[in-house]
Amino acid sequence: MPLMYLAGWAASAGALASLLLIIRLLKYGGGPLPPPPPAGADYGLLCSASMVGDLAFAREVRDRLRTNGVRATLATGPDGMVRILVFADELDHARRLISS
């Protein structure tokens, strides 16, 4: 009786290990795991149009972008710099507005 109990546990562990291997192969293609993104660099769909050191100035730039129809927001990075973030499809337009 105890031998059958042990065999059941071993079969369950084997099935679970096989499923985990299959999921890993499907997700990562069997290659090495991708490196993690650098800390503080991932803003999802948003790109950094500019970085400034002053929050008040960053708010003025953000408001100027919004006035000109660019969706913009702010984020403070781990280095203390304020990033003006926009969507990727508006990045060139935002940079032209900032530089003018």
C-alpha positions in Angstrom: 0.0 0.0 0.0 2.7 2.6 0.9 4.5 1.9 -2.4 1.4 2.8 -4.5 1.0 6.0 -2.4 4.6 6.9 -3.3 4.2 6.1 -6.9 1.2 8.4 -7.1 3.2 11.3 -5.7 6.1 10.6 -8.1 3.8 10.5 -11.1 2.2 13.8 -10.0 5.6 15.5 -9.6 6.7 14.2 -13.0 3.5 15.5 -14.7 4.0 18.9 -13.1 7.6 19.2 -14.1 6.7 18.3 -17.7 4.0 21.0 -17.8 6.4 23.6 -16.5 8.9 22.6 -19.1 6.4 22.8 -21.9 5.1 26.2 -20.7 8.7 27.6 -20.5 9.5 26.3 -24.0 6.3 27.9 -25.4 6.9 31.2 -23.7 10.7 31.6 -24.3 11.2 29.5 -27.4 13.7 27.2 -25.7 16.5 29.9 -25.8 18.0 31.7 -22.9 15.8 33.9 -20.7 15.6 37.5 -21.8 17.5 40.0 -19.6 15.4 42.1 -17.3 14.9 45.7 -18.3 17.2 48.3 -16.6 15.7 49.7 -13.4 13.6 52.8 -13.9 13.7 52.6 -17.7 10.4 50.9 -18.4 7.4 53.2 -18.9 5.3 50.8 -20.9 3.8 52.5 -24.0 5.3 55.9 -23.0 8.7 57.3 -24.2 10.8 60.0 -22.6 10.6 63.1 -24.8 12.9 65.1 -22.4 14.4 65.1 -19.0 14.7 68.2 -16.7 15.9 68.8 -13.2 13.1 71.1 -12.1 9.5 69.9 -11.5 8.0 73.3 -12.1 9.7 73.7 -15.5 8.6 70.1 -16.4 5.0 71.0 -15.6 5.3 74.0 -17.9 6.7 71.9 -20.7 3.9 69.3 -20.2 1.3 72.0 -20.3 2.7 73.4 -23.5 2.6 69.9 -25.1 -1.0 69.4 -23.9 -2.0 72.8 -25.4 -0.6 71.7 -28.7 -2.5 68.4 -28.7 0.2 66.0 -27.4 -0.8 63.7 -24.6 2.0 64.1 -22.0 2.6 63.2 -18.4 5.5 63.4 -15.9 7.6 60.8 -14.0 10.4 61.2 -11.6 13.2 58.7 -12.2 15.5 57.2 -9.5 18.1 59.7 -10.4 15.8 62.6 -9.4 15.4 63.9 -13.0 11.8 64.6 -14.1 10.9 62.9 -17.4 8.3 64.2 -19.8 6.6 61.1 -21.2 4.6 60.9 -24.4 3.3 58.1 -26.5 5.7 56.8 -29.2 3.6 58.0 -32.1 3.8 61.6 -30.8 7.4 61.5 -29.8 8.8 63.4 -32.8 6.1 66.1 -32.6 6.7 66.5 -28.9 10.5 66.9 -29.3 10.0 69.5 -32.1 7.6 71.5 -29.8 10.1 71.3 -26.9 13.0 72.4 -29.0 11.2 75.4 -30.6 
